[in-house]
């Protein structure tokens, strides 16, 4: 490989990773689905080298599982693994939110309020837009953690959010039957706690918010059948 080729491959691998990441998070690839390198290379107009590098990036983010000499699959969880992951989130995310709150300014709070409005609008009416809700929900929570100093906790949470994306989508589908009232209320309570700088209340609300998803998913073993 020439020195001129390496930067081009690097650019291509990031472009391919961005495309695949968006497709996985949006549900266009499902858990356990195989990602065929030759098909990705053909669609992207690239060789397999940047495709392999893109898949390694996504594996490090928790979105893809790589099996040596076999291939790549969208990451999936068993019910027990999902339950464990959510219990980890219940303990770590409130801590990360506490770290973050002093670093959230008025601009950040205004954006969180905007995202609440987007989420509520997405789930209002006869045809809920689950994808729009999930994009705003993801931005809402990860933005609420953005004030924390860089560190391992944020990296771990980012990976756990990636591995549970599909299961949040399924939870949203179940919750939509009841109009998402509890979910919307918890988002508003979180914003109120952050605005009041009450980390203790914010932690309690967030634990309840995450736990409710875990308990609902436990009622639906069919979600974990691949």
N, CA, C and O of each residue as an XYZ file, in Angstrom:
904
protein
N       0.844     -1.200      0.000
C       0.000      0.000      0.000
C       0.873      1.241      0.000
O       1.814      1.325      0.790
N       0.596      2.183     -0.842
C       1.386      3.402     -0.911
C       0.925      4.376      0.156
O      -0.166      4.247      0.712
N       1.790      5.365      0.435
C       1.435      6.381      1.426
C       0.254      7.206      0.968
O      -0.494      7.731      1.793
N       0.070      7.331     -0.375
C      -1.067      8.095     -0.893
C      -2.374      7.348     -0.693
O      -3.428      7.960     -0.519
N      -2.302      6.018     -0.718
C      -3.518      5.212     -0.577
C      -4.026      5.205      0.861
O      -5.237      5.204      1.081
N      -3.130      5.199      1.839
C      -3.523      5.070      3.238
C      -4.476      6.155      3.700
O      -5.486      5.825      4.322
N      -4.213      7.461      3.431
C      -5.176      8.477      3.850
C      -6.530      8.305      3.161
O      -7.567      8.542      3.780
N      -6.535      7.896      1.888
C      -7.789      7.682      1.175
C      -8.583      6.562      1.831
O      -9.795      6.682      2.004
N      -7.907      5.465      2.199
C      -8.577      4.365      2.880
C      -9.127      4.813      4.223
O     -10.206      4.385      4.631
N      -8.383      5.679      4.916
C      -8.821      6.165      6.218
C     -10.099      6.986      6.081
O     -11.032      6.834      6.870
N     -10.134      7.854      5.077
C     -11.341      8.650      4.829
C     -12.504      7.734      4.468
O     -13.616      7.910      4.965
N     -12.248      6.767      3.610
C     -13.308      5.847      3.183
C     -13.823      5.024      4.352
O     -15.028      4.795      4.459
N     -12.933      4.573      5.231
C     -13.374      3.739      6.355
C     -14.278      4.525      7.291
O     -15.260      3.985      7.800
N     -13.958      5.804      7.526
C     -14.820      6.627      8.380
C     -16.163      6.894      7.705
O     -17.202      6.904      8.365
N     -16.142      7.107      6.408
C     -17.397      7.338      5.677
C     -18.274      6.097      5.729
O     -19.481      6.194      5.952
N     -17.674      4.937      5.525
C     -18.431      3.684      5.567
C     -18.949      3.420      6.980
O     -20.087      2.987      7.160
N     -18.109      3.682      7.974
C     -18.542      3.494      9.361
C     -19.722      4.397      9.691
O     -20.663      3.970     10.361
N     -19.679      5.638      9.228
C     -20.784      6.573      9.477
C     -22.084      6.053      8.870
O     -23.143      6.117      9.493
N     -21.988      5.542      7.650
C     -23.181      5.033      6.956
C     -23.747      3.810      7.659
O     -24.954      3.717      7.881
N     -22.871      2.872      8.008
C     -23.328      1.664      8.688
C     -23.864      1.970     10.082
O     -24.858      1.384     10.509
N     -23.218      2.875     10.781
C     -23.663      3.243     12.127
C     -25.095      3.791     12.074
O     -25.954      3.392     12.861
N     -25.329      4.702     11.142
C     -26.671      5.284     11.016
C     -27.696      4.212     10.675
O     -28.808      4.229     11.202
N     -27.331      3.281      9.800
C     -28.264      2.225      9.397
C     -28.596      1.302     10.564
O     -29.745      0.889     10.723
N     -27.599      0.978     11.378
C     -27.837      0.109     12.532
C     -28.695      0.819     13.568
O     -29.654      0.242     14.081
N     -28.357      2.069     13.880
C     -29.097      2.807     14.898
C     -30.525      3.087     14.461
O     -31.422      3.165     15.299
N     -30.749      3.237     13.162
C     -32.098      3.492     12.651
C     -32.915      2.221     12.462
O     -34.090      2.287     12.102
N     -32.300      1.061     12.702
C     -33.030     -0.187     12.599
C     -33.077     -0.788     11.210
O     -33.833     -1.729     10.968
N     -32.280     -0.259     10.291
C     -32.249     -0.850      8.946
C     -31.461     -2.155      8.925
O     -31.654     -2.988      8.039
N     -30.585     -2.330      9.891
C     -29.971     -3.630     10.182
C     -30.512     -4.070     11.542
O     -30.615     -3.257     12.461
N     -30.853     -5.328     11.672
C     -31.403     -5.845     12.918
C     -30.364     -6.649     13.684
O     -29.402     -7.129     13.084
N     -30.532     -6.809     14.998
C     -29.585     -7.605     15.783
C     -29.422     -9.006     15.213
O     -30.405     -9.663     14.870
N     -28.185     -9.457     15.113
C     -27.889    -10.776     14.586
C     -27.807    -10.850     13.079
O     -27.484    -11.900     12.524
N     -28.097     -9.741     12.408
C     -28.045     -9.747     10.939
C     -26.590     -9.646     10.468
O     -25.802     -8.861     10.997
N     -26.262    -10.444      9.481
C     -24.890    -10.434      8.971
C     -24.656     -9.215      8.085
O     -25.519     -8.835      7.294
N     -23.481     -8.607      8.226
C     -23.065     -7.507      7.360
C     -21.998     -8.062      6.432
O     -20.890     -8.374      6.869
N     -22.320     -8.183      5.186
C     -21.404     -8.804      4.218
C     -20.463     -7.742      3.640
O     -20.896     -6.754      3.046
N     -19.175     -7.977      3.833
C     -18.176     -6.994      3.425
C     -18.247     -6.694      1.932
O     -18.128     -5.539      1.524
N     -18.442     -7.732      1.112
C     -18.445     -7.517     -0.327
C     -19.617     -6.641     -0.762
O     -19.488     -5.845     -1.692
N     -20.768     -6.788     -0.087
C     -21.932     -5.956     -0.426
C     -21.709     -4.511     -0.006
O     -22.049     -3.585     -0.742
N     -21.137     -4.322      1.180
C     -20.846     -2.962      1.649
C     -19.827     -2.299      0.738
O     -19.968     -1.126      0.394
N     -18.793     -3.049      0.344
C     -17.764     -2.505     -0.541
C     -18.365     -2.092     -1.886
O     -18.028     -1.040     -2.428
N     -19.255     -2.928     -2.416
C     -19.865     -2.621     -3.709
C     -20.737     -1.365     -3.617
O     -20.696     -0.514     -4.505
N     -21.522     -1.252     -2.546
C     -22.408     -0.092     -2.393
C     -21.620      1.194     -2.192
O     -22.025      2.259     -2.658
N     -20.495      1.090     -1.497
C     -19.727      2.287     -1.162
C     -18.669      2.626     -2.209
O     -18.050      3.687     -2.139
N     -18.457      1.741     -3.174
C     -17.446      1.989     -4.186
C     -16.043      1.953     -3.623
O     -15.159      2.674     -4.086
N     -15.838      1.102     -2.613
C     -14.529      1.012     -1.961
C     -14.051     -0.436     -1.981
O     -14.809     -1.353     -2.297
N     -12.789     -0.618     -1.638
C     -12.260     -1.969     -1.512
C     -12.657     -2.535     -0.153
O     -13.270     -1.841      0.659
N     -12.311     -3.786      0.091
C     -12.663     -4.406      1.369
C     -11.803     -3.896      2.523
O     -12.174     -4.045      3.687
N     -10.658     -3.298      2.205
C      -9.764     -2.836      3.285
C     -10.445     -1.775      4.148
O     -10.484     -1.943      5.367
N     -10.986     -0.683      3.579
C     -11.672      0.291      4.436
C     -12.952     -0.261      5.049
O     -13.354      0.181      6.126
N     -13.604     -1.221      4.385
C     -14.793     -1.838      4.972
C     -14.412     -2.589      6.240
O     -15.095     -2.480      7.258
N     -13.325     -3.347      6.181
C     -12.882     -4.081      7.377
C     -12.547     -3.116      8.512
O     -12.880     -3.366      9.670
N     -11.883     -2.010      8.166
C     -11.530     -1.038      9.197
C     -12.788     -0.392      9.779
O     -12.861     -0.152     10.984
N     -13.775     -0.112      8.931
C     -15.036      0.458      9.406
C     -15.729     -0.501     10.373
O     -16.262     -0.073     11.397
N     -15.722     -1.773     10.057
C     -16.353     -2.758     10.929
C     -15.608     -2.875     12.262
O     -16.228     -3.091     13.303
N     -14.291     -2.733     12.231
C     -13.540     -2.748     13.491
C     -13.923     -1.552     14.362
O     -14.045     -1.675     15.581
N     -14.111     -0.391     13.722
C     -14.553      0.787     14.480
C     -15.893      0.528     15.155
O     -16.076      0.822     16.336
N     -16.821     -0.024     14.390
C     -18.162     -0.268     14.918
C     -18.150     -1.342     15.995
O     -18.954     -1.298     16.926
N     -17.244     -2.305     15.874
C     -17.111     -3.320     16.923
C     -16.645     -2.680     18.227
O     -17.116     -3.045     19.304
N     -15.722     -1.727     18.130
C     -15.230     -1.049     19.331
C     -16.313     -0.195     19.976
O     -16.238      0.110     21.167
N     -17.324      0.193     19.194
C     -18.432      1.000     19.706
C     -19.580      0.144     20.225
O     -20.563      0.677     20.741
N     -19.468     -1.178     20.096
C     -20.512     -2.059     20.581
C     -21.642     -2.301     19.614
O     -22.664     -2.870     19.997
N     -21.490     -1.884     18.359
C     -22.558     -2.031     17.379
C     -22.444     -3.299     16.548
O     -23.438     -3.780     16.005
N     -21.237     -3.841     16.448
C     -20.983     -4.977     15.573
C     -20.177     -6.028     16.337
O     -19.325     -5.698     17.163
N     -20.462     -7.295     16.044
C     -19.665     -8.402     16.587
C     -18.857     -9.015     15.450
O     -19.417     -9.414     14.429
N     -17.546     -9.088     15.626
C     -16.659     -9.674     14.624
C     -16.255    -11.075     15.065
O     -15.887    -11.301     16.218
N     -16.331    -12.007     14.124
C     -15.885    -13.381     14.378
C     -14.726    -13.665     13.430
O     -14.885    -13.593     12.211
N     -13.577    -13.983     13.980
C     -12.363    -14.166     13.182
C     -12.586    -15.178     12.063
O     -13.116    -16.267     12.281
N     -12.168    -14.791     10.867
C     -12.228    -15.646      9.674
C     -13.654    -16.060      9.299
O     -13.855    -17.010      8.542
N     -14.637    -15.335      9.838
C     -16.034    -15.686      9.548
C     -16.822    -14.505      9.021
O     -17.436    -14.587      7.958
N     -16.808    -13.391      9.769
C     -17.540    -12.233      9.281
C     -17.990    -11.315     10.394
O     -17.487    -11.374     11.515
N     -18.960    -10.453     10.062
C     -19.449     -9.441     10.998
C     -20.967     -9.519     11.087
O     -21.661     -9.717     10.090
N     -21.456     -9.359     12.299
C     -22.898     -9.364     12.554
C     -23.262     -8.164     13.417
O     -22.457     -7.695     14.221
N     -24.480     -7.677     13.242
C     -24.974     -6.630     14.134
C     -25.067     -7.218     15.537
O     -25.589     -8.316     15.725
N     -24.560     -6.484     16.514
C     -24.540     -6.976     17.889
C     -25.958     -7.256     18.383
O     -26.896     -6.527     18.063
N     -26.095     -8.307     19.155
C     -27.390     -8.666     19.731
C     -27.190     -9.085     21.176
O     -26.079     -9.418     21.589
N     -28.280     -9.065     21.942
C     -28.240     -9.436     23.350
C     -29.279    -10.512     23.633
O     -30.360    -10.505     23.044
N     -28.957    -11.425     24.525
C     -29.974    -12.306     25.077
C     -30.756    -11.522     26.126
O     -30.362    -10.419     26.504
N     -31.860    -12.092     26.592
C     -32.619    -11.398     27.634
C     -31.764    -11.185     28.879
O     -31.799    -10.109     29.477
N     -30.997    -12.200     29.274
C     -30.145    -12.065     30.467
C     -29.085    -10.992     30.267
O     -28.806    -10.213     31.178
N     -28.493    -10.950     29.075
C     -27.482     -9.926     28.794
C     -28.096     -8.540     28.797
O     -27.496     -7.591     29.302
N     -29.291     -8.419     28.234
C     -29.966     -7.125     28.215
C     -30.306     -6.677     29.634
O     -30.132     -5.510     29.985
N     -30.790     -7.610     30.439
C     -31.117     -7.296     31.828
C     -29.876     -6.809     32.580
O     -29.937     -5.830     33.324
N     -28.756     -7.498     32.380
C     -27.516     -7.084     33.039
C     -27.066     -5.707     32.552
O     -26.648     -4.860     33.342
N     -27.160     -5.501     31.245
C     -26.744     -4.213     30.678
C     -27.571     -3.075     31.246
O     -27.032     -2.023     31.590
N     -28.864     -3.277     31.347
C     -29.721     -2.223     31.902
C     -29.434     -1.984     33.381
O     -29.507     -0.845     33.843
N     -29.112     -3.020     34.121
C     -28.771     -2.803     35.529
C     -27.465     -2.027     35.665
O     -27.312     -1.219     36.582
N     -26.538     -2.269     34.765
C     -25.306     -1.461     34.757
C     -25.647     -0.007     34.450
O     -25.137      0.912     35.089
N     -26.514      0.184     33.467
C     -26.916      1.550     33.114
C     -27.608      2.246     34.288
O     -27.383      3.433     34.526
N     -28.452      1.510     35.023
C     -29.154      2.097     36.167
C     -28.179      2.647     37.210
O     -28.495      3.595     37.928
N     -27.013      2.052     37.283
C     -26.045      2.472     38.291
C     -25.063      3.517     37.767
O     -24.674      4.431     38.494
N     -24.663      3.378     36.496
C     -23.639      4.282     35.975
C     -24.202      5.592     35.430
O     -23.593      6.646     35.613
N     -25.343      5.540     34.769
C     -25.850      6.766     34.142
C     -26.223      7.847     35.153
O     -25.943      9.019     34.904
N     -26.844      7.503     36.285
C     -27.080      8.557     37.275
C     -25.782      9.201     37.756
O     -25.740     10.407     37.998
N     -24.732      8.409     37.896
C     -23.439      8.966     38.304
C     -22.912      9.911     37.232
O     -22.426     10.999     37.543
N     -23.008      9.495     35.967
C     -22.533     10.352     34.886
C     -23.347     11.634     34.805
O     -22.798     12.703     34.536
N     -24.650     11.536     35.035
C     -25.487     12.738     35.028
C     -25.065     13.691     36.139
O     -25.027     14.904     35.934
N     -24.753     13.158     37.301
C     -24.283     14.001     38.414
C     -22.985     14.706     38.037
O     -22.814     15.891     38.321
N     -22.068     13.978     37.396
C     -20.820     14.592     36.950
C     -21.093     15.698     35.936
O     -20.398     16.713     35.907
N     -22.108     15.491     35.109
C     -22.367     16.378     33.977
C     -23.074     17.673     34.358
O     -22.812     18.719     33.763
N     -23.960     17.614     35.336
C     -24.861     18.739     35.593
C     -24.161     20.087     35.797
O     -24.650     21.093     35.284
N     -23.047     20.149     36.517
C     -22.391     21.466     36.667
C     -21.885     22.047     35.342
O     -21.663     23.253     35.241
N     -21.703     21.195     34.328
C     -21.186     21.659     33.046
C     -22.252     21.993     32.020
O     -21.927     22.341     30.885
N     -23.531     21.893     32.401
C     -24.621     22.187     31.464
C     -25.072     23.637     31.637
O     -25.547     24.025     32.705
N     -24.920     24.426     30.585
C     -25.303     25.838     30.662
C     -26.723     26.040     30.144
O     -27.419     25.074     29.831
N     -27.149     27.300     30.056
C     -28.516     27.609     29.618
C     -28.771     27.155     28.184
O     -29.876     26.737     27.840
N     -27.746     27.243     27.362
C     -27.903     26.771     25.976
C     -28.183     25.280     25.934
O     -29.031     24.816     25.173
N     -27.456     24.528     26.768
C     -27.672     23.087     26.833
C     -29.069     22.766     27.345
O     -29.728     21.866     26.825
N     -29.527     23.495     28.361
C     -30.864     23.264     28.897
C     -31.938     23.589     27.866
O     -32.947     22.891     27.770
N     -31.718     24.642     27.105
C     -32.686     25.006     26.063
C     -32.775     23.920     25.006
O     -33.860     23.617     24.510
N     -31.644     23.339     24.664
C     -31.654     22.251     23.673
C     -32.377     21.026     24.225
O     -33.117     20.367     23.494
N     -32.177     20.713     25.495
C     -32.889     19.589     26.097
C     -34.397     19.821     26.048
O     -35.163     18.894     25.785
N     -34.822     21.060     26.300
C     -36.252     21.386     26.227
C     -36.780     21.214     24.805
O     -37.890     20.721     24.605
N     -35.984     21.621     23.824
C     -36.381     21.441     22.427
C     -36.547     19.961     22.091
O     -37.484     19.574     21.393
N     -35.639     19.148     22.590
C     -35.692     17.716     22.302
C     -36.908     17.060     22.951
O     -37.489     16.137     22.381
N     -37.292     17.521     24.125
C     -38.515     17.017     24.750
C     -39.716     17.306     23.854
O     -40.575     16.446     23.658
N     -39.768     18.520     23.312
C     -40.873     18.878     22.421
C     -40.870     18.001     21.170
O     -41.929     17.581     20.704
N     -39.689     17.725     20.626
C     -39.587     16.861     19.439
C     -40.084     15.460     19.768
O     -40.835     14.870     18.991
N     -39.670     14.925     20.912
C     -40.086     13.576     21.289
C     -41.600     13.491     21.464
O     -42.228     12.534     21.011
N     -42.178     14.483     22.116
C     -43.614     14.446     22.351
C     -44.385     14.591     21.046
O     -45.402     13.927     20.843
N     -43.903     15.455     20.164
C     -44.570     15.628     18.868
C     -44.482     14.356     18.035
O     -45.429     14.003     17.333
N     -43.345     13.668     18.111
C     -43.142     12.458     17.306
C     -44.115     11.349     17.686
O     -44.481     10.527     16.847
N     -44.533     11.323     18.945
C     -45.391     10.236     19.412
C     -46.845     10.675     19.573
O     -47.648      9.961     20.173
N     -47.179     11.836     19.045
C     -48.547     12.345     19.127
C     -49.281     12.063     17.826
O     -48.710     12.193     16.743
N     -50.534     11.682     17.932
C     -51.328     11.429     16.735
C     -51.411      9.960     16.408
O     -50.796      9.130     17.078
N     -52.178      9.633     15.369
C     -52.425      8.228     15.044
C     -51.218      7.496     14.467
O     -51.170      6.266     14.512
N     -50.249      8.221     13.930
C     -49.087      7.568     13.313
C     -47.818      8.056     13.998
O     -47.236      9.073     13.620
N     -47.405      7.308     15.012
C     -46.208      7.678     15.754
C     -44.962      7.509     14.893
O     -44.850      6.553     14.125
N     -44.035      8.439     15.029
C     -42.756      8.374     14.310
C     -41.693      7.899     15.299
O     -40.997      8.696     15.927
N     -41.593      6.583     15.416
C     -40.672      6.000     16.390
C     -39.229      6.383     16.116
O     -38.470      6.641     17.050
N     -38.838      6.425     14.844
C     -37.451      6.762     14.503
C     -37.103      8.176     14.944
O     -36.022      8.413     15.484
N     -38.020      9.119     14.716
C     -37.782     10.502     15.139
C     -37.696     10.580     16.656
O     -36.853     11.295     17.199
N     -38.565      9.849     17.338
C     -38.517      9.834     18.803
C     -37.171      9.306     19.288
O     -36.545      9.907     20.161
N     -36.725      8.185     18.724
C     -35.484      7.560     19.194
C     -34.275      8.445     18.942
O     -33.371      8.516     19.774
N     -34.252      9.128     17.786
C     -33.126     10.040     17.523
C     -33.089     11.159     18.560
O     -32.025     11.495     19.079
N     -34.264     11.737     18.861
C     -34.313     12.826     19.834
C     -34.029     12.317     21.244
O     -33.371     12.996     22.033
N     -34.528     11.119     21.560
C     -34.298     10.531     22.880
C     -32.817     10.277     23.107
O     -32.284     10.558     24.180
N     -32.165      9.748     22.095
C     -30.728      9.495     22.196
C     -29.965     10.797     22.405
O     -29.092     10.880     23.268
N     -30.299     11.814     21.610
C     -29.612     13.099     21.763
C     -29.903     13.716     23.125
O     -29.015     14.302     23.745
N     -31.137     13.588     23.592
C     -31.507     14.155     24.890
C     -30.630     13.582     26.000
O     -30.013     14.328     26.760
N     -30.581     12.268     26.085
C     -29.841     11.657     27.194
C     -28.336     11.853     27.054
O     -27.665     12.203     28.026
N     -27.804     11.635     25.868
C     -26.360     11.797     25.714
C     -25.951     13.261     25.871
O     -24.851     13.542     26.346
N     -26.815     14.193     25.484
C     -26.521     15.612     25.704
C     -26.567     15.955     27.188
O     -25.822     16.814     27.657
N     -27.444     15.281     27.921
C     -27.509     15.544     29.364
C     -26.238     15.081     30.074
O     -25.954     15.519     31.189
N     -25.466     14.191     29.427
C     -24.205     13.716     29.998
C     -23.001     14.489     29.450
O     -21.872     14.279     29.894
N     -23.241     15.368     28.498
C     -22.136     15.998     27.765
C     -21.333     16.979     28.614
O     -20.223     17.354     28.236
N     -21.873     17.396     29.747
C     -21.137     18.318     30.601
C     -20.108     17.647     31.477
O     -19.329     18.322     32.150
N     -20.093     16.311     31.479
C     -19.138     15.581     32.323
C     -17.737     15.646     31.725
O     -17.593     15.660     30.502
N     -16.709     15.685     32.557
C     -15.337     15.629     32.033
C     -15.122     14.322     31.282
O     -15.756     13.317     31.604
N     -14.243     14.318     30.292
C     -13.956     13.067     29.572
C     -13.452     12.003     30.533
O     -12.693     12.285     31.460
N     -13.894     10.765     30.289
C     -13.457      9.688     31.167
C     -14.082      8.368     30.777
O     -14.842      8.285     29.812
N     -13.760      7.344     31.529
C     -14.208      5.996     31.214
C     -15.719      5.841     31.327
O     -16.321      5.091     30.559
N     -16.337      6.536     32.271
C     -17.775      6.363     32.473
C     -18.553      6.733     31.228
O     -19.452      6.004     30.808
N     -18.206      7.868     30.636
C     -18.896      8.287     29.421
C     -18.678      7.330     28.271
O     -19.601      7.076     27.497
N     -17.474      6.793     28.144
C     -17.179      5.837     27.073
C     -17.984      4.550     27.255
O     -18.509      3.994     26.291
N     -18.073      4.087     28.493
C     -18.843      2.875     28.769
C     -20.313      3.089     28.453
O     -20.949      2.241     27.826
N     -20.849      4.217     28.885
C     -22.267      4.505     28.646
C     -22.556      4.614     27.156
O     -23.585      4.125     26.690
N     -21.673      5.241     26.410
C     -21.875      5.345     24.963
C     -21.968      3.980     24.314
O     -22.808      3.759     23.441
N     -21.112      3.065     24.734
C     -21.142      1.708     24.182
C     -22.422      0.976     24.583
O     -23.017      0.273     23.766
N     -22.845      1.137     25.834
C     -24.066      0.469     26.288
C     -25.297      1.009     25.567
O     -26.228      0.257     25.281
N     -25.306      2.285     25.279
C     -26.415      2.860     24.507
C     -26.455      2.241     23.113
O     -27.533      1.977     22.579
N     -25.303      2.014     22.532
C     -25.268      1.405     21.202
C     -25.808     -0.026     21.239
O     -26.608     -0.409     20.385
N     -25.381     -0.804     22.209
C     -25.787     -2.209     22.241
C     -27.262     -2.378     22.583
O     -27.853     -3.413     22.274
N     -27.864     -1.373     23.217
C     -29.282     -1.484     23.590
C     -30.204     -0.703     22.668
O     -31.400     -0.613     22.944
N     -29.694     -0.140     21.590
C     -30.525      0.690     20.713
C     -31.757     -0.062     20.202
O     -32.870      0.459     20.271
N     -31.569     -1.265     19.697
C     -32.686     -2.025     19.143
C     -33.740     -2.295     20.214
O     -34.936     -2.276     19.925
N     -33.310     -2.543     21.430
C     -34.236     -2.917     22.489
C     -34.999     -1.697     23.006
O     -36.130     -1.832     23.474
N     -34.398     -0.517     22.928
C     -35.152      0.711     23.219
C     -36.228      0.932     22.155
O     -37.323      1.408     22.455
N     -35.904      0.583     20.918
C     -36.907      0.715     19.847
C     -38.108     -0.189     20.145
O     -39.257      0.222     19.982
N     -37.835     -1.408     20.577
C     -38.928     -2.312     20.905
C     -39.716     -1.806     22.109
O     -40.945     -1.880     22.115
N     -39.036     -1.298     23.117
C     -39.725     -0.725     24.271
C     -40.632      0.419     23.847
O     -41.765      0.526     24.314
N     -40.133      1.274     22.962
C     -40.930      2.406     22.497
C     -42.194      1.933     21.789
O     -43.258      2.535     21.932
N     -42.070      0.867     21.036
C     -43.243      0.314     20.351
C     -44.281     -0.169     21.365
O     -45.479      0.042     21.177
N     -43.822     -0.815     22.437
C     -44.761     -1.263     23.461
C     -45.366     -0.071     24.209
O     -46.573     -0.022     24.446
N     -44.520      0.878     24.573
C     -44.969      2.027     25.366
C     -45.931      2.919     24.590
O     -46.782      3.584     25.181
N     -45.793      2.931     23.256
C     -46.646      3.789     22.433
C     -48.122      3.421     22.580
O     -48.994      4.253     22.330
N     -48.405      2.187     22.980
C     -49.793      1.764     23.164
C     -50.479      2.582     24.262
O     -51.694      2.778     24.237
N     -49.682      3.054     25.223
C     -50.232      3.854     26.324
C     -49.947      5.336     26.152
O     -50.137      6.125     27.077
N     -49.491      5.709     24.968
C     -49.269      7.119     24.686
C     -47.978      7.694     25.195
O     -47.764      8.901     25.087
N     -47.093      6.864     25.756
C     -45.780      7.325     26.223
C     -45.879      8.343     27.353
O     -44.941      9.109     27.574
N     -47.002      8.361     28.073
C     -47.193      9.398     29.088
C     -46.098      9.377     30.150
O     -45.550     10.423     30.500
N     -45.775      8.178     30.670
C     -44.763      8.101     31.724
C     -43.391      8.525     31.214
O     -42.644      9.212     31.911
N     -43.065      8.110     29.990
C     -41.767      8.468     29.410
C     -41.634      9.972     29.251
O     -40.607     10.548     29.609
N     -42.671     10.614     28.713
C     -42.619     12.071     28.529
C     -42.513     12.782     29.878
O     -41.769     13.752     30.018
N     -43.255     12.298     30.860
C     -43.207     12.922     32.185
C     -41.814     12.816     32.783
O     -41.311     13.780     33.361
N     -41.185     11.653     32.652
C     -39.846     11.474     33.210
C     -38.831     12.384     32.534
O     -37.931     12.898     33.197
N     -38.957     12.593     31.238
C     -38.055     13.529     30.558
C     -38.227     14.942     31.111
O     -37.245     15.650     31.337
N     -39.474     15.347     31.325
C     -39.727     16.685     31.863
C     -39.207     16.806     33.298
O     -38.669     17.843     33.686
N     -39.374     15.743     34.074
C     -38.859     15.765     35.446
C     -37.334     15.848     35.458
O     -36.753     16.561     36.276
N     -36.693     15.122     34.554
C     -35.235     15.193     34.471
C     -34.766     16.613     34.166
O     -33.840     17.122     34.797
N     -35.415     17.240     33.193
C     -35.025     18.606     32.846
C     -35.241     19.548     34.026
O     -34.422     20.432     34.279
N     -36.347     19.357     34.749
C     -36.612     20.190     35.925
C     -35.521     20.006     36.972
O     -35.041     20.983     37.547
N     -35.130     18.767     37.223
C     -34.071     18.505     38.206
C     -32.748     19.122     37.795
O     -32.031     19.694     38.616
N     -32.431     18.998     36.508
C     -31.181     19.577     36.011
C     -31.223     21.093     36.152
O     -30.249     21.714     36.577
N     -32.358     21.681     35.792
C     -32.493     23.131     35.903
C     -32.383     23.621     37.328
O     -31.864     24.710     37.571
N     -32.868     22.826     38.283
C     -32.791     23.188     39.705
C     -31.455     22.798     40.316
O     -31.191     23.096     41.480
N     -30.613     22.133     39.535
C     -29.312     21.667     39.999
C     -29.453     20.701     41.176
O     -28.647     20.707     42.106
N     -30.489     19.879     41.111
C     -30.749     18.905     42.169
C     -30.322     17.523     41.665
O     -31.111     16.796     41.062
N     -29.077     17.185     41.923
C     -28.524     15.931     41.406
C     -29.166     14.716     42.065
O     -29.316     13.679     41.419
N     -29.550     14.822     43.341
C     -30.169     13.683     44.023
C     -31.502     13.321     43.369
O     -31.762     12.151     43.089
N     -32.335     14.317     43.127
C     -33.615     14.064     42.468
C     -33.406     13.572     41.042
O     -34.107     12.671     40.582
N     -32.449     14.162     40.351
C     -32.177     13.756     38.968
C     -31.771     12.286     38.917
O     -32.220     11.556     38.033
N     -30.943     11.846     39.836
C     -30.528     10.446     39.869
C     -31.726      9.522     40.100
O     -31.844      8.481     39.453
N     -32.615      9.905     41.027
C     -33.776      9.059     41.310
C     -34.688      8.933     40.086
O     -35.166      7.842     39.774
N     -34.922     10.034     39.408
C     -35.777     10.005     38.218
C     -35.146      9.151     37.133
O     -35.831      8.364     36.480
N     -33.844      9.303     36.938
C     -33.158      8.569     35.878
C     -33.147      7.064     36.155
O     -33.331      6.265     35.236
N     -32.937      6.679     37.396
C     -32.975      5.254     37.741
C     -34.340      4.666     37.407
O     -34.429      3.591     36.814
N     -35.397      5.367     37.785
C     -36.755      4.902     37.487
C     -36.982      4.799     35.985
O     -37.591      3.845     35.502
N     -36.493      5.773     35.266
C     -36.658      5.844     33.810
C     -36.002      4.637     33.132
O     -36.614      4.002     32.274
N     -34.785      4.325     33.505
C     -34.061      3.202     32.903
C     -34.658      1.876     33.354
O     -34.812      0.958     32.548
N     -34.995      1.770     34.640
C     -35.525      0.517     35.175
C     -36.862      0.160     34.537
O     -37.138     -1.017     34.302
N     -37.679      1.138     34.259
C     -38.989      0.859     33.672
C     -38.837      0.193     32.311
O     -39.607     -0.703     31.964
N     -37.849      0.628     31.544
C     -37.579     -0.022     30.259
C     -37.147     -1.467     30.464
O     -37.624     -2.369     29.775
N     -36.253     -1.678     31.403
C     -35.762     -3.044     31.668
C     -36.905     -3.968     32.048
O     -37.004     -5.077     31.522
N     -37.769     -3.530     32.952
C     -38.855     -4.378     33.429
C     -39.870     -4.675     32.332
O     -40.426     -5.772     32.278
N     -40.111     -3.709     31.466
C     -41.036     -3.945     30.359
C     -40.460     -4.945     29.363
O     -41.172     -5.823     28.876
N     -39.183     -4.812     29.064
C     -38.558     -5.730     28.111
C     -38.563     -7.165     28.628
O     -38.644     -8.106     27.840
N     -38.478     -7.339     29.941
C     -38.502     -8.683     30.503
C     -39.832     -9.398     30.238
O     -39.903    -10.625     30.303
N     -40.866     -8.638     29.944
C     -42.180     -9.229     29.666
C     -42.286     -9.740     28.226
O     -43.279    -10.367     27.858
N     -41.254     -9.469     27.411
C     -41.351     -9.765     25.985
C     -40.132    -10.572     25.517
O     -39.263    -10.028     24.835
N     -40.059    -11.841     25.868
C     -38.919    -12.673     25.441
C     -38.802    -12.800     23.944
O     -37.725    -13.105     23.431
N     -39.915    -12.567     23.216
C     -39.861    -12.673     21.759
C     -38.927    -11.640     21.134
O     -38.442    -11.834     20.019
N     -38.674    -10.550     21.844
C     -37.781     -9.504     21.338
C     -36.358    -10.042     21.163
O     -35.603     -9.545     20.327
N     -35.996    -11.049     21.944
C     -34.626    -11.534     21.968
C     -34.430    -12.784     21.113
O     -33.341    -13.357     21.090
N     -35.471    -13.205     20.417
C     -35.359    -14.368     19.537
C     -34.756    -13.940     18.211
O     -35.263    -13.022     17.566
N     -33.693    -14.588     17.803
C     -33.007    -14.263     16.545
C     -33.169    -15.441     15.586
O     -32.672    -15.393     14.460
